[in-house]
């Protein structure tokens, strides 16, 4: 499930700087408006490095041309190190080298014609640039948890390094009982163990609506780390979201790409260490390859009495997942429902079904989550 506890975040990975930028950028405080009218201020995390970096060529390149110069920004968010690599404005994935795509966290060109056509549509027709996603400093405690209170599809064959899917930014409506919440995300792990890496969107009456990522290993939990996008997006926009982990470098990558017509904004974040209330740990501490999933969930918050509880579920209507896929070691993506998998429906503590799942027989990467009931506040 999703758990949000603010005040713990982090990402970093090895790069070679070309030169240092003299002035560190100071990002303005932003606010995210909740449909119920509440706003949560995003106080930006601390920028510890903002510098140009020459993108390295692959070792096999004999006579490389001019290097692409990336802007690489590293944040320290209460101990979590987050690194973002931004290409030049005129850079395009469709003409980039394999090494450049890897550096900017964009999946490589598939080898099959069908997959390549989908890749060209996403990264050609629906690409307007990679933007900074500004991490928000900790302000509240909210979380997406492991397996309890999930609804969605879980691939269970193991060996997964990426989970990917297309979902909708949809804050939904309010329930009569507060706090209410809703989150949709992709992730690795969390079904058969307490380890989970995940990213997506989280919405709530009391904590606003945000992109987020989170890392969990039992009691070691970053909580939902809120992000502010610098590009315009809104309710109804469809996003491709991805959680991946590289076992060689030990880096987790979280990606969001708005594929709505006329949008095309993209954000990617690399995290190698995560800060939790129990200390700072490498990304490997939270990685579980046994499952990959696309999930709708109700969040976990801290009640007025100081104990964890699951929110009531905001009415979101339908969440139609497409391209719900997993991959192993950078290999081709396969539909979650074409793998050994488990379909999950959500219930509250009284046994009432909150979310119903239905899948397409002709497209195994497509399924729909349908909201049925707000449910009750339940102890976590």
Protein Blocks (a to p, Z undefined) as FASTA:
>chain_A
ZZddehiacdddddddfbdcfbacdddddddddfkopacdddddddfbdcdddddddfkl
mbdcdddddddddddehhiacddddddfkbcfklccfklmmmnopacddfbfklmmmmmm
mmmmmcgbdcdddddddfbdcdddehiapacdddfkgjiabdcddddddebjadfbdcdd
ddddddeehjlmcbdcdddddddfklopaddddddehjbcgbjaddddfbdcdehiacdd
dddddfknopacdddddfbghilpacddddfbdcdfkbccdfklmgcfkbccdddddddd
ddfkopacddddddehiacdehiacdeehiacddfklpccdddddddfkopafbdcdddf
klmkbccdddfbgbjaddZZ
